[in-house]
């Protein structure tokens, strides 16, 4: 066992001994803060490691355009593993965001900014043992000049602490305690919107208590907003700002705070195929509320919708808040659509569901047939592609859709080749759109487009609210019949698919046919 792992183990053991509520001391002494900073950044990214593309290598960047951020503490020691967001903007226009992180020496780098830019800085700390976390966030109001401000230094204070304490209980509207939940406290100095200066802190603890009791100690005197997220989050209404309380400027102040969280109405059913096997894990159900034409203007054209997975035993659960139930009663009706990978296979009226999981009624549906090809079928909705690409501009024109992943060389080469042919294809009345098939950060996709001069509409697939089929690369591949990457799909002028799965060198022939 190396020294670093040994130190982390000792700290985690100490954290377990300290227990919940000690959010300030959960993070060790200054000497060991970097361990929790690294864990904090990983926790924010929902990753087991910090992605390499956040830790930029200045030796591989343009020295003439290089901007460096240095993060330090009050003793001028480096603060590693901070998230630094470079904002390419001026006083009127925000052009792009570039996510980076400071390396182990406290440096972050960027070389793709315009004339002026600003910076957002984030410092996270997280204890994996107690799952306590806190963070500081700085939105720096200053607009930097890319020619004059090659090195920007950001100085962090220690996380604000004091002698105050907040304690209380969390229960639902019926007085039943929540036994497992996360309590979050937020402090904001300044405003969240716009590009003016602001500073905020965030801290949270995870509570496991049969009476729903919580306490957070060592709070600095100030006003905090708070919210609660139940472990079974879909069963309770979630409000990002449930209220606020103030810790007064007096020694050992104690604030009493009892919090009520709305428990949703839970309705259960069971979905089976006609042969008795469950429509199992990985399939989806969606609740639609069928609104009047006037109400549809407020939501999606089919009304408000919800989606949840069906468990391996075929059981599904619909959750309705009080407001959602009231809206449902005002509508012309409501139902649950049951779908598998082939699409919708049936529906159930919501009034047929049971409030008791043990009495959940069973419903039986025919198996759908998966599509092997899109040829001869209408192209799936282009409205679900998040790109600068509208149905109006392709009316009466052929469409060439290129599904790709910019992390793969063949995909990059294909998109580059289509960019070179863009004018030629437009002359042939063919509109091209490139679709990043897996979900990636928009800033990274924008950076790649800019760096490689991609002169095509490029977007990503969004979830389709008109179907219960889920989101993600696997489902997207299925919906569009994508079997490998890159994948080209060509339609006629009526947007019926006439060819798919061919290479760019075959494109001219497919268009002629």
Residue pairs with C-beta under 8 A, 6 or more apart in sequence:
1 9
4 35
7 32
7 35
8 35
11 28
11 32
11 35
11 36
12 127
12 128
12 129
13 129
14 28
15 26
15 127
15 129
15 130
15 132
16 129
16 130
18 25
18 26
18 130
19 130
20 130
20 132
20 205
20 206
20 207
20 214
21 205
21 214
21 215
21 216
21 217
22 132
22 217
22 218
23 132
23 133
23 134
23 203
23 204
23 205
23 216
23 217
23 218
24 134
24 159
24 161
24 217
24 218
25 218
26 127
26 130
26 132
27 33
27 36
27 125
27 127
27 132
27 134
27 159
28 35
28 36
30 73
30 158
33 125
34 79
34 80
34 81
34 104
36 125
36 126
36 127
37 79
37 80
37 81
37 82
37 123
37 124
37 125
38 50
38 80
38 81
39 125
39 126
39 127
39 128
40 81
40 123
40 124
40 125
40 126
40 133
40 135
41 50
41 81
41 82
41 83
41 101
41 124
42 48
42 49
42 50
42 126
43 124
43 126
43 128
43 133
44 83
44 122
44 124
44 126
44 135
45 51
50 81
50 101
53 444
54 83
54 99
54 100
54 101
55 100
55 101
55 103
56 100
56 108
56 109
56 110
57 109
58 66
58 68
58 107
58 109
61 109
61 111
62 111
65 111
65 112
65 113
65 146
66 109
66 110
66 111
66 150
67 86
67 109
67 110
67 111
67 113
67 117
67 144
67 146
67 149
67 150
67 152
68 107
68 108
68 109
68 150
68 151
68 152
69 84
69 86
69 100
69 102
69 107
69 108
69 109
69 110
69 119
69 121
69 151
69 152
69 153
69 154
70 78
70 102
70 106
70 107
70 151
70 152
70 153
70 154
71 78
71 79
71 80
71 82
71 84
71 102
71 106
71 107
71 108
71 121
71 123
71 153
71 154
71 155
71 156
72 78
72 79
72 106
72 153
72 154
72 155
72 156
73 79
73 155
73 156
73 157
73 158
74 155
74 156
74 157
74 158
78 102
78 104
78 105
78 106
78 107
79 102
79 106
79 123
79 156
80 102
80 103
80 104
80 105
80 106
81 101
81 102
81 104
81 124
82 101
82 102
82 106
82 108
82 121
82 122
82 123
82 154
82 156
83 99
83 100
83 101
83 121
83 122
83 123
83 124
84 99
84 100
84 101
84 102
84 108
84 119
84 120
84 121
84 122
84 154
85 97
85 98
85 99
85 100
85 119
85 120
85 121
85 122
86 97
86 98
86 100
86 110
86 113
86 117
86 119
87 94
87 96
87 97
87 98
87 117
87 118
87 119
87 120
87 195
88 94
88 95
88 96
88 97
88 98
88 112
88 113
88 114
88 117
89 95
89 116
89 117
89 118
89 143
89 195
90 114
90 115
90 116
90 143
91 143
94 195
95 114
96 112
96 443
96 446
96 447
96 450
97 443
98 110
98 112
98 113
98 443
98 447
99 441
99 443
99 444
100 108
100 109
100 110
101 108
102 108
112 447
112 450
112 451
113 146
114 146
115 145
115 146
115 147
116 143
116 144
116 145
116 146
117 143
117 144
117 146
118 140
118 141
118 142
118 143
118 144
118 195
119 140
119 144
119 152
119 154
120 137
120 138
120 139
120 140
121 137
121 138
121 140
121 154
122 135
122 136
122 137
122 138
123 135
123 136
123 137
123 156
124 133
124 135
125 133
125 134
125 135
125 159
126 132
126 133
127 133
130 205
130 206
131 205
131 206
132 203
132 204
132 205
132 206
133 202
133 203
133 204
134 159
134 201
134 202
134 203
134 204
135 201
135 202
135 203
136 156
136 157
136 159
136 199
136 200
136 201
137 198
137 199
137 200
137 201
137 202
138 154
138 198
138 199
139 190
139 195
139 196
139 197
139 198
139 199
140 154
140 197
141 195
141 196
141 197
141 198
142 197
143 195
144 152
159 201
159 203
160 187
160 201
160 220
160 222
161 218
161 219
161 220
162 218
162 219
162 220
162 221
162 247
163 218
163 251
163 252
163 253
164 217
164 218
164 219
164 220
164 221
164 247
164 248
164 252
164 253
164 254
164 255
165 215
165 216
165 217
165 218
165 219
165 252
165 253
165 254
165 255
166 185
166 215
166 216
166 219
166 224
166 245
166 247
166 254
166 255
166 256
166 257
167 213
167 214
167 215
167 216
167 254
167 255
167 256
167 257
168 213
168 214
168 215
168 256
168 257
168 258
168 259
169 177
169 211
169 212
169 213
169 214
169 258
169 259
170 177
170 178
170 181
170 183
170 207
170 212
170 214
170 228
170 258
170 259
170 260
170 261
171 177
171 178
171 212
171 258
171 259
171 260
171 261
172 178
172 236
172 260
172 261
172 262
172 263
173 260
173 262
173 263
174 263
176 263
177 209
177 210
177 211
177 212
178 212
178 228
178 230
178 236
178 261
179 208
179 209
179 210
179 212
180 206
180 207
180 208
180 230
180 231
180 232
181 206
181 207
181 212
181 228
181 229
181 230
181 231
181 261
182 204
182 205
182 206
182 207
182 228
182 229
182 231
183 204
183 205
183 207
183 214
183 216
183 226
183 228
184 202
184 203
184 204
184 226
184 227
184 228
184 229
185 202
185 203
185 204
185 216
185 219
185 224
185 225
185 226
186 200
186 201
186 202
186 224
186 225
186 226
187 200
187 201
187 202
187 222
187 223
187 224
187 225
188 198
188 199
188 200
188 225
189 198
189 199
189 200
190 196
190 197
190 198
190 199
190 200
191 198
192 198
192 200
203 216
205 214
205 216
207 213
207 214
219 247
220 247
221 247
221 248
221 249
221 250
221 253
222 246
222 247
223 244
223 245
223 246
223 247
224 244
224 245
224 246
224 247
225 241
225 242
225 243
225 244
226 242
226 243
226 244
226 245
226 257
226 259
227 238
227 239
227 240
227 241
227 242
228 242
228 259
228 261
229 238
230 236
230 261
234 264
234 308
234 317
234 319
235 263
235 264
235 266
235 319
236 261
236 262
236 263
236 264
237 261
237 262
237 264
237 321
237 322
242 259
242 261
243 259
245 255
245 257
246 255
247 253
247 255
262 321
262 322
264 319
264 320
264 321
264 324
265 319
265 320
265 321
265 322
265 325
265 355
266 317
266 318
266 319
266 355
266 357
267 317
267 318
267 319
267 320
267 350
267 353
267 354
267 355
268 315
268 316
268 317
268 318
268 353
268 354
268 355
268 356
268 357
268 359
268 360
269 315
269 316
269 318
269 336
269 348
269 352
269 353
269 354
269 360
269 361
269 362
269 363
270 278
270 313
270 314
270 315
270 316
270 360
270 361
270 362
270 363
271 278
271 279
271 283
271 285
271 310
271 314
271 316
271 338
271 362
271 363
271 365
272 278
272 279
272 314
272 362
272 363
272 364
272 365
273 279
273 364
273 365
273 366
273 367
274 364
274 365
274 366
274 367
275 367
278 310
278 312
278 313
278 314
279 310
279 314
279 338
279 340
279 345
279 365
280 310
280 311
280 312
280 313
280 314
281 309
281 310
281 311
281 312
282 309
282 341
283 309
283 310
283 338
283 339
283 340
283 341
284 307
284 308
284 309
284 310
284 339
284 468
284 469
284 470
285 307
285 308
285 309
285 310
285 316
285 318
285 336
285 337
285 338
285 339
285 468
286 305
286 306
286 307
286 336
286 337
286 339
286 467
286 468
287 305
287 306
287 307
287 318
287 334
287 335
287 336
287 337
287 350
288 302
288 303
288 304
288 305
288 334
288 335
288 336
288 337
289 299
289 303
289 304
289 305
289 324
289 327
289 328
289 331
289 334
290 302
290 303
290 331
290 332
290 333
290 334
290 335
291 298
291 299
291 303
291 304
291 331
291 332
292 331
292 332
295 303
295 330
295 331
296 302
296 303
300 465
300 466
302 465
302 466
303 331
304 324
304 327
305 465
306 318
306 319
307 463
307 468
307 470
308 316
308 317
308 318
308 319
309 316
309 470
310 316
310 338
314 362
315 357
315 360
316 336
316 338
317 357
318 336
318 350
318 353
320 328
328 334
328 350
333 349
334 349
334 350
335 347
335 348
335 349
335 350
336 347
336 348
336 350
336 353
337 344
337 346
337 347
337 468
338 344
338 345
338 346
338 347
338 348
338 363
338 365
338 468
339 345
339 467
339 468
339 469
340 367
340 368
341 368
341 370
341 469
341 475
341 478
342 367
342 368
342 369
342 370
342 371
343 368
343 467
343 469
344 368
344 467
344 468
345 365
345 366
345 367
345 368
346 363
346 365
346 366
348 363
352 361
352 363
353 360
353 361
354 360
354 361
370 478
371 377
371 478
371 481
372 481
373 481
373 500
374 380
374 480
374 481
374 489
374 497
374 500
375 497
375 498
375 499
375 500
376 496
376 497
377 496
377 497
378 495
378 496
378 497
379 399
379 401
379 489
379 491
379 495
379 496
379 497
380 464
380 479
380 480
381 464
381 466
382 389
382 391
382 394
382 399
382 433
383 391
384 461
384 462
384 463
384 464
385 433
385 435
385 459
385 460
385 461
385 462
386 459
386 460
386 461
386 462
387 433
387 435
387 457
387 458
387 459
387 460
388 457
388 459
389 431
389 433
389 457
389 459
393 431
394 431
394 495
396 429
396 493
397 429
397 430
397 431
397 493
398 428
398 429
398 430
398 431
398 490
398 491
398 492
398 493
398 511
399 430
399 431
399 432
399 433
399 489
399 490
399 491
399 495
400 418
400 425
400 430
400 431
400 432
400 433
400 488
400 489
400 490
400 491
400 507
401 432
401 433
401 434
401 435
401 480
401 488
401 489
401 490
402 414
402 415
402 418
402 432
402 433
402 434
402 435
402 486
402 487
402 488
403 435
403 437
403 476
403 480
403 482
403 485
403 486
403 487
403 488
403 489
404 411
404 412
404 414
404 415
404 434
404 435
404 436
404 437
404 485
404 486
404 487
405 411
405 436
405 437
405 438
405 485
406 412
406 415
406 436
406 440
406 445
406 448
407 440
408 485
410 485
410 486
411 485
411 486
412 452
414 486
414 488
414 504
415 434
415 452
415 454
415 456
415 458
415 486
416 452
416 454
417 504
418 425
418 432
418 434
418 456
418 504
419 453
419 454
419 455
419 456
421 504
421 507
422 432
422 455
422 456
425 431
425 432
425 507
428 511
429 493
430 490
430 511
432 456
432 457
433 456
433 457
433 458
433 459
434 454
434 456
434 457
434 458
434 459
435 458
435 459
435 460
435 461
436 445
436 458
436 459
436 460
437 460
437 461
437 473
437 476
437 477
437 482
437 485
438 472
438 473
438 476
439 460
439 471
439 472
439 473
440 460
442 460
445 458
445 460
448 454
449 458
461 471
461 476
462 471
463 470
463 471
464 479
469 475
469 478
469 479
476 482
477 483
480 487
480 489
481 489
481 500
483 501
484 501
487 500
487 501
488 499
488 500
488 501
488 502
488 503
488 504
488 507
489 497
489 499
489 500
490 497
490 498
490 499
490 500
490 502
490 507
490 510
490 511
491 497
491 498
492 498
498 510
498 513
499 510
499 513
502 510
